[in-house]
Amino acid sequence: MNPSSYVDRLRDVPLMFDVGGEFQVDLSWVGRVVDHLSRLHRIPDELQTTGITCPPSDEPSFSRFVTATLAADWASYPNESDQVDVMRLSRVLSYYPTGFCTYFTEIDEVSLPVGYYGFYPVSNTLHEQLTQGHVPTVVRQTLFPYVGQPHTGLYYVFNYSVAPAFVGTPLTRRLLSDLDAALKRVSPVALCAMTVSAGGERVARRFGMHPIGTITSGDKAETLFFGKVPQISSHK
């Protein structure tokens, strides 16, 4: 997507701002987006969506993209414990922007983020552990993007979600199709993902992954999925 399209779709998204040396997002804007999307019940058939790949972290639009993607995430997961925090999101976006795409639609003449997918390469050590069927107890700490070389080809599917009003709409099918195409472009050897819902588990299985263990953090349990690429279907 060209820079003018970025500016157009991100025009209503506020910039991040510096507080004591740390960048913060405008949580009041994020809250308004989440509230607006939570009150949607029927999506008009003519509603159009546009997918935007994350710009590099040195681009001016990167800041707005982080804020928009945070809003899309929080709108997708009503349970606060399932929502991503801004520091983690900003970090993975800055390390591997090409693996993330956020979808926008025009609602009441305002461009709003309504869903996103994301993936990135993870460590060779984790790949070896999962291949052997070993589930690390500190998997969250090992799931940050791997930037070293060579890379053995394990990619972590960070997210695939839309706001509840968009579940089952053409956007859902488009997002998964786009994710499938984006993954094929990087030729992964294997995929892994962590799921918090039955819907997330169904999608993980569609991408050829299977459950290999449960990760517990406090009172929250997430299922860890893993699968080698030869098992991945084409999703036509």
Secondary structure by P-SEA (a helix, b strand, c coil): ccaaaaaaaaccbbbbbbcccccccaaaaaaaaaaaaaacccccccbbbbbbccccccccaaaaaaaaaaaaaaaacccccccccaaaaaaaaaaccccbbbbbbbcccbbbbccccccbbbbaaaaaaaaaccccccccccccccccccccbbbbcccccccccccccaaaaaaaaaaaaaaaaacccccccccccaaaaaaaaaaccccccccccccbbbbbbbbccccccccc
